[in-house]
Amino acid sequence: MASNGNSVISNLEYDLLTVLQNKSEALKAYEVYIKDAQDTGSEPCVQLFQKLQETEMQQAQEIRQHLQEVMQKGKM
C-alpha cells in the first residue's frame, strides 16, 4: 500500500488490520479444530488446539492495542 498524504489509513494501520484479520480467522478455525478433536475423542488434541487458540487470542488482543494506539497517535 502506497504511503501518501491522501491515504485513508497508513501502511502501519493497514498492516496491523491485516494481521488482526488473520488472527481472527485463525481463532474461528480453532473452534472447528477443537470440535473435530472432541468428536474424535482426542483429548490431547483438544488441549493442544485450545492452547494454540489461547495464544492467538492473546496475540490478537496485543495487536488490537497497538492498532488503537497507532490510529490515535500515528505510531507507537
N, C-alpha and C positions, 0 to 999 in steps of 0.2 A: 504494500500500500504506500503510495507516494505521500511524502510529508510536505504539505504546503500550508500557507495561511488560510486557505479556503476549506480545509478538511473539517468534516463534522466531528470526527474523532481522530486522535493522534495515533501514530503507529503503535505506541505503547498501550494505549487503551484497546486498540484492535487486537493486539497480541494477547493481552490479559483476557479479553472477552472470548477469544478463540480457545484459549486453554481452559477457561471456565466451562465453556460449552462441551469440550471434550471430556472434562471431568464429570459433568452432569450426565452425559451419555453413558459413561463407564458405570456410574452409580446405578443407573437404570438397568444396565446389562447384568450387574451383580445380583440384582433381585431375581432375574431369570436363572442365573447360575446357582444361586442358593436353593431355589425351588427344585431345580433339576437334581442337585445333590441330595436334597431331602427326599425327593421321590425315589431315588436310588437307595436310600438308607445309608449314605456315606457321610457319617458324622464328621470324620476328619476333613473332608472336602467342604462341608458346610462351614466348619470353623475357619478353614483357610479363606474361603470366599468372604466370610463376614469380616475377617481380619483385613483383607485387601480393601473391602468396601469402606471400613472404618478409616483406613489410611487415605483413601480417595476423598472421603468426606472432610477430613482434617485439611488436606491439601486444597480442596475447593473453598473451604472457609478462609484459608490464608490468602488465596488468590483473590477472593471477593474483597477482603480487607484492603489489599494492595490496589485493586481496581477503584474502590471508593476513594482512596487517598489520591490516586493519580487523577481521577475525574475532578476532584476538588482543587488540587494544587498543581496539576500538570506533571507531577513527578512524585517520587517518594522522598 
